[in-house]
């Protein structure tokens, strides 16, 4: 919060529904955070007034934290240069309050509630906080956790795991030249995770997200049978009959062994269409008979 008389709040992790997580020894962009946290005990609440020289980079840090809360890349819009250079380079951070603070630096107050202290090795970092090596090591573990949750029927939790694994790989992919061998290799790791994520979204009835993701896969990999099948199911669910039939036909063309599965989906679609037609006839009959 600001140190003026009003103590106006700039950021509050409680309002975002998730506590802020800080890792000692990770060279925070605000080193003063590590200093003040080191003085606190588990369960303690305290406020710290930090001089301007210690918080001059807060606007950039806050932008990254807000990006994370919004599900965006924390480095979105930033180039690989020091924080001071970024402050001079960027005309606007996209947030009026942070722009104002960047132009008029001042002391800040940090109110901290130390919820929990975890020992080294007992905590898994969020993807954005991992090194590149840690991301690569974490992906297969997170993938398997997602698979286990899916087997247990915990679809929403499984989707969150697949999303985290995708985020790790996407962050690495952003550092590669699109179309380069390393970029393609990472993309081939992302694709099965994205298909698993789509399967979860199908079960959660979030069909338009499935359509978007499967179409993005098929724009790159035209022979991906699973993407056609999942997209076909999503099209069928939102009454895109012609598109669903076209996708299921493509599945059969690529893998004839899936004939029985496709036939089942087409029969289900035909049944739903007949039911919808009957419901529409009854509805319209009532309208015109009035």
N, C-alpha and C positions, 0 to 999 in steps of 0.2 A: 504494500500500500504506500501511497505518497506520505511524506513526512510533514505536509502542510497541516493547517489547523483542522481541516475536514477529514484527514486520513482516508482519502478516497481509495477504494480497493481497485487495483489494476487486474489482478488475477487471483482466483480462488479455486484450488483443486477440488474442494468439496462441492462446488457448484457443477463440476464436470462429472461427479459420481465416481471418481477414481483417485485414490491418494497419489501424490507425486512420489516417484521412486528415485532415489539418488544413491550412487555407488561410490563409496570412498576409494580414492586412488584413480578415478577415471578422468582426472584433470578437467574439472568442471570449467565451463566458460566463465563462471563466477566463482573463483577460488575461495571467496569469502564464505560461500555456503559450506564448504568442507570444514572451514575453521569453526564456524558457529555450531555445526552439527556435532563436531567432536567434543563440544562442551556439554552435550545433552545426554540424559538417561532415557531408557525405554519408558514410555508413558508420560514423559514430561511435556509441558506446554510453556513456551517462552516467546518473547518478542525481542527482536534485535534491530537497532538503528544502525544502518551501515552508511558510511560516508560516500559521497559522490564518486570518489576515485575507485571505490570497490564495486560500484554498480553501473558504471558507464555503459557496459555492454548489455545491460538488462533488456533493453528493447529488442535486440536480436534474439536473445535467449527466450524471451516471452513469445516472440513470433514462432519460434520452433516448437515451443510447448503447445501453443494454440493449434499449430498444424497437426501435431500428434493427436491432440484431443479430437480433431475433426477427421482423423483417419488419413491425413495427408503425409507426404514425406516431410520430415522435419527440416530438411535442407532445401525445400522447394524455393526457388528464386534466389538461392545463394550460390556464389561462385567460390572456388577454392582459393580463398585469400584470408588474411587475418581479419578479426572482427572490426578493428578500427577502419581498415580499408573498406570493408563492406558498408560501414556506417556512412562514409563519405560518398561511396559509389551509388547507394540507393537513395532515390529521391523520396520514396514512400515505402513503408513496410506493409501497407494495406490495412492498417489499424490507426485511426486518428489519435487515440490516446498514446500509442507507442510512438507515433511520429512526433507528437508534442513533447514527450519525454526525451526523445532522441535529440530534439532541437534545444531543449531546456533541461539538461541533466540536473539532478538534485538527489539528496540523500533519500534512501528508501527504508521502509520498515518491513521486516519479514516476521510474520506470526507463524510459528511452527509448532505443530502437534506431533511429537515423535510417537507414532503408532506402534512401530515394531522395529527392532534391530535384528538383522539376520547375519549369521556367521558366514565367512567365505566358503563357497562351494555348495551352500544350501539354497542359493537363490538363482533363478533363471532370469536373465535380463530381458527386457523388451527388445525386439529386433533392432530398433533404431539405435540402441545403446551398445550393440555388439560390434566387435571388430569384424573385418571381412572373414577372417579364419573362423571366428566363433559362429558366424552366421552359417557357413558351410557345414560346420560340425553339428549345428543345432537342427538343420533342416530334416535329416532322416529321423531324428528322435521326435520332433514335433509331428512329422508325417505319421509315424507309428502311433503316437498318442491320439491323433485324429482318427486313425483307423480303429483303434480300440474303443474309443467313445462311440463311433458309428456302429460298431458291432453290439454295443450295449444299448443302442437305440437313443443315445443322447446326441441327436442330430445337430441341434443348435451349437452345442459345445464343440462337436466335431468340426463344424464349419469354421468356428473361431480358430481352431488349431490349423486347419488348412490355410486360412487367411494369413496367419502369422508366418507359416512356412513360405507362402507366396511372397509376403512382404520382405522376408530375408533375401530371397533370390532376386526380386525386382530391384531391391536396393543395390545389389551387386551388378545387375544387368545395366543399370543406369550409368555405370562407370565404363562400360564397354561400347565400342563403335557398333551401332546397329548393323546387323548382317555379318559381322565378323565371326570367326569360328567360336570364340569364347562367348559371344552374345547368343549365338545359336545353341550352343551347349547348355547355357543357362535356361534358354527358352524351352528346350526340350525337357528340362527338369520341372519347369513351371507348369507345363501343359497337363500332366497327369494330376497334379495337385489342384489345378483349376477345374478339371473335370470332376474330381471328388467333391470340390466345393459346390459345383453345379448340381451334383446329385443331392447334396444336402438342401440346396435351395429349391429343388423340385419338390422334395418332401415337405418343405416349409411353405409351398405354394407361392414362391416368389419367382414367377415364371418369366417376367420380363428381364430380370437380371440374368437368368439362364440363357435367354435369347441373345442378350448382348455378349456374354462371355463365350458362348459356343460359336457365335458368328465371328468373333475376333480370332478364335482358334482356326476356324475353317478358312479365314482369309489368308492364313499362313500355311495351313496343312490341309489341303483339299481332300485327302484320303483318310481323314480321321473318322472312323466309324462311330466311335463313342460320342463324338461331338454332334454328328448328324442325328444319332438316336436320341440323345438328350434334348437337342433342339426340336426334333420332331414331337417329342412328348410335350414340350413347353408350348409349341404351336397348337397342338391339339387341345391343350388345357385352356387356351385363350381363344378358341374357335377359329384359328387360322387354318381352315380345313385343307385348302390347296397346298399351302406351305408344308403342313404336316405330312400330307401324302407324298409330296416331292422328297422330303427328307427321308421318309421311310423307304421310298423306292431307291434312294441313293444307298441306304444301308444294305439293302438286298443286293444291289449291283456290286458293292465292295466286298460283302461277305454273305454269300447265299446260305451259309449254315445258320444264319440268324432268322431264316424264314418263319419258323414257328413263333418266335418272339414278336416279330413284326406283324404277323397275322393276328396275334392276340391284341396288339395295340390298335390295329385297324378295325377289328371287330368292336373293341371298346369305343373307339371314336364313332363308328356307325351307330352303335346303340345310343350313345349320348346325343347324336344328331337327331335320331328319331324321337327321343324323349323331348328334346328341345322343340322340335317341330310340333309335336302334340301339345306341348304346353303353350306354344305361341298360338295355335289354332283355338284353344280354349280361351286364351286371353283376348284375342281379337274378336272371337265370337261374342264374348260378353260386351265388348266395346260397341260393335255394330248393331247389337240387338237392343241397345238402349234408345 
